Amino acid sequence: MNVLSLFDGISCGRLALERAGIKVNKYYASEIDKHAIKIAQKNFPDTIQIGDVREIYPPDYYQDIDLVMGGSPCQSFSIAGDGSGFQGKSGLFWEFVRVLKAVNPKYFLLENVKMKKEWLDIITEALGVEPIMINSSLVSAQNRVRYYWTNIPNVTIPEDRNISISDIIPGATGATKRNQVTKDGVKPFLNIRKDNKSNCLVSSYSKKLNAVVINGEFRSLTPEECEIIQTLPEGYTDGISESQRYKAIGNGWTVDVIAHLFEGLKE
């Protein structure tokens, strides 16, 4: 396949294609984060980096694209974001639509977060397919709910592999530490999960959110543990600073979810 990956990040989509047994001929990646690009090139040196999605004018220098994929920015869609929707950074979704129409591939895949129904409906209408909602908890130790819009045939929900965070870190339970306002002032509050999963990995360098409790002791997840939780190979993001590794992993895809979706490309 010839593939165009928009908002490519650390090329989780390329890894998912490989994991699904889909042979890649040419892989074009649109990304602007220098740290993410460094990781993508380390793992897939033949990646053709083409820069900012806003400056792509197909078919300038690539043709016969079979698959266009991407996870457009979610910050202003997310409940944890500023609520600006298409007016904020998430408005880059329209660049995905623009390039998709220009390239006209056989297949496409878009990923994004849970959001207001009005925004969800706009994306659905623009892409012409209903989304499928998948929680990464089915194939990993992470609670991560995402929407996927695709025309890949025979897409299904993955079977539950029953993976718990303690399978990765013996004795661990997912947890977060937050500040809670009380009548006595602001105090730290420990929230421990009860579903044997980790919290959704975040892109910010927050050691209070990407964390676990073991034998009553609270500690942050290591970058390597985050990689495993995101179903990346351990060490995949080596070569950049620790804070940038957390960011890259949190911004990435759960590879095994995408690999499951790509099974339909074999039909």
C-alpha positions in Angstrom: 0.0 0.0 0.0 0.9 3.6 -0.5 -0.1 5.5 2.7 -0.5 9.1 3.6 -0.6 9.7 7.4 -1.8 13.1 8.5 -0.9 14.3 12.0 1.4 11.3 12.0 3.1 11.7 15.4 5.4 8.8 16.1 3.9 6.7 13.3 1.7 4.4 15.4 -0.3 3.9 12.2 2.7 2.5 10.4 3.4 0.2 13.3 -0.2 -1.0 13.2 0.0 -1.7 9.5 3.1 -3.8 10.1 1.4 -5.6 13.0 -1.6 -6.4 10.9 0.6 -7.8 8.1 -0.1 -5.1 5.6 2.9 -4.4 3.3 3.7 -0.7 2.9 5.2 0.5 -0.3 5.5 4.3 0.3 4.6 6.0 3.6 4.1 9.8 3.5 3.9 11.4 6.9 2.7 14.9 7.7 4.0 16.1 11.1 5.5 19.2 12.6 6.7 18.1 16.0 10.5 17.6 15.7 10.6 15.1 18.6 7.8 12.9 17.1 9.5 13.0 13.7 12.8 11.9 15.3 11.0 8.8 16.8 9.2 8.0 13.5 12.4 8.2 11.5 14.3 6.2 14.1 11.8 3.3 13.8 10.9 3.7 10.1 13.8 5.4 8.3 12.1 5.2 4.9 9.3 7.5 6.0 8.8 10.4 3.6 8.2 13.5 5.8 6.1 16.1 4.0 5.6 18.8 6.6 2.6 20.8 7.8 -0.8 19.5 6.7 -1.8 23.1 6.0 0.8 23.2 3.3 -0.1 20.0 1.5 -1.5 20.5 -2.0 -2.2 17.1 -3.5 -1.1 15.7 -5.8 2.1 17.7 -5.7 4.6 14.9 -5.2 2.7 11.7 -4.3 0.1 9.7 -6.3 -1.9 6.5 -6.1 -2.5 6.7 -2.3 -4.4 3.7 -1.1 -5.0 4.8 2.5 -5.2 8.2 4.2 -5.3 8.2 8.0 -4.8 10.5 10.9 -5.8 11.5 14.4 -6.6 15.3 14.1 -5.9 17.4 17.2 -8.4 16.7 20.0 -7.6 19.5 22.4 -10.6 21.7 21.8 -13.0 18.7 21.4 -11.9 17.0 24.6 -13.8 17.4 27.9 -10.4 18.3 29.4 -9.9 21.0 26.7 -11.1 24.6 26.4 -14.4 23.7 24.7 -13.7 25.8 21.6 -14.4 22.9 19.2 -13.8 23.7 15.5 -12.8 27.2 16.5 -9.7 25.9 18.3 -6.9 23.6 17.3 -9.3 20.8 16.6 -10.5 22.8 13.6 -7.5 21.2 11.8 -10.0 18.4 11.1 -11.0 20.4 8.0 -7.5 20.0 6.7 -8.0 16.2 6.9 -11.2 16.6 4.9 -9.5 18.8 2.3 -6.6 16.5 1.7 -8.8 13.4 1.8 -11.0 14.8 -1.0 -8.0 15.8 -3.1 -6.3 12.5 -2.7 -9.4 10.3 -3.0 -7.9 7.1 -1.6 -9.6 3.8 -1.6 -9.6 3.8 2.3 -9.5 6.3 5.1 -9.3 6.3 8.9 -9.8 9.2 11.3 -9.5 8.9 15.1 -10.6 11.4 17.7 -11.9 11.7 21.3 -15.3 11.6 22.9 -16.9 14.9 22.3 -20.2 16.9 22.1 -22.8 15.3 19.9 -23.0 18.4 17.7 -19.3 18.2 16.9 -19.5 14.4 16.4 -22.4 14.8 13.9 -20.5 17.4 11.9 -17.5 15.1 11.5 -19.8 12.2 10.6 -21.6 14.2 8.0 -18.3 15.5 6.5 -16.8 12.0 6.2 -20.0 10.2 5.2 -19.6 7.2 7.6 -20.8 6.5 11.1 -18.1 6.3 13.8 -17.3 3.2 15.8 -16.4 3.8 19.5 -13.7 1.5 20.9 -12.2 1.5 24.4 -8.5 0.6 24.3 -9.2 -1.4 27.5 -10.3 -4.3 25.3 -6.8 -4.8 24.0 -4.6 -3.1 26.6 -4.4 -2.2 30.3 -5.6 1.4 29.6 -9.0 3.0 29.8 -9.0 5.1 26.6 -12.3 5.7 24.7 -11.9 6.9 21.1 -14.1 7.3 18.0 -13.0 5.9 14.7 -14.4 6.9 11.3 -13.4 4.6 8.4 -14.6 3.0 5.2 -12.4 -0.1 5.8 -14.8 -3.1 5.4 -15.9 -5.4 8.1 -14.8 -3.2 11.0 -15.7 -4.7 14.4 -15.2 -4.2 18.1 -12.1 -6.1 19.3 -12.6 -9.0 21.6 -11.7 -8.3 25.2 -8.2 -9.7 26.0 -8.8 -9.1 29.8 -5.4 -7.3 30.3 -5.0 -5.6 33.6 -2.5 -3.1 34.7 -1.2 -5.6 37.2 -0.3 -7.9 34.3 2.2 -5.2 33.3 3.2 -4.0 36.7 2.7 -6.7 39.3 0.5 -5.5 42.2 -0.3 -2.2 40.6 -3.6 -0.3 40.5 -4.3 2.7 38.3 -4.4 6.0 40.2 -4.3 9.7 40.0 -3.3 12.3 42.5 -5.3 15.6 42.3 -5.7 18.7 44.4 -9.0 18.9 46.2 -10.4 22.1 47.6 -11.8 21.6 51.2 -12.9 23.9 54.0 -9.4 23.5 55.4 -7.7 24.5 52.1 -6.3 22.6 49.1 -5.3 19.1 49.9 -4.0 16.3 47.7 -6.6 13.6 46.8 -5.7 10.1 45.7 -8.2 8.5 43.2 -7.7 4.8 42.8 -9.3 2.9 39.9 -11.4 -0.1 40.6 -11.4 -1.7 37.1 -7.8 -3.0 37.0 -6.8 -0.5 34.3 -4.6 2.5 34.1 -6.0 5.9 33.4 -6.0 7.3 29.9 -2.4 8.2 29.2 -2.1 12.0 28.8 0.3 14.0 26.7 1.2 16.5 29.4 4.2 15.8 31.5 2.1 14.9 34.5 3.5 12.4 36.9 0.3 12.7 39.0 -2.0 11.5 36.2 0.1 8.7 34.5 0.5 6.8 37.7 -0.2 3.7 39.8 -0.5 2.6 43.4 1.5 -0.5 44.6 1.2 -1.7 48.1 -0.3 1.6 49.1 2.6 3.6 47.6 1.8 6.1 44.8 4.3 6.3 41.9 4.4 7.6 38.4 4.6 5.3 35.4 7.9 5.1 33.5 8.0 5.9 29.8 8.6 2.2 29.1 5.5 1.2 31.1 3.5 3.8 29.2 4.8 2.3 25.9 3.6 -1.1 26.9 0.2 0.2 28.1 -0.2 1.9 24.7 0.8 -1.4 23.0 4.0 0.1 21.6 7.3 -1.9 21.7 9.3 -1.2 24.8 11.9 1.4 23.9 10.0 2.6 20.9 10.3 6.3 22.0 14.0 6.1 23.1 16.1 9.0 21.9 14.2 12.0 23.1 13.8 13.6 26.6 11.6 11.9 29.2 9.0 14.7 29.1 8.8 14.5 25.3 8.5 10.7 25.5 5.4 11.1 27.7 4.0 13.6 25.3 4.6 11.5 22.2 3.1 8.4 23.8 0.0 10.2 25.2 -0.6 11.8 21.8 -0.3 8.4 20.0 -2.7 5.7 19.2 -3.2 2.4 20.9 -1.5 0.3 18.2 -3.4 -2.9 18.7 -6.8 -1.1 18.3 -5.6 0.3 14.9 -4.1 -3.1 13.9 -7.5 -4.7 14.6 -9.2 -2.1 12.3 -6.6 -2.7 9.6 -7.5 -6.4 9.5 -10.3 -5.4 7.1 -7.6 -4.2 4.6 -6.8 -7.9 3.9 -10.3 -8.6 2.5 
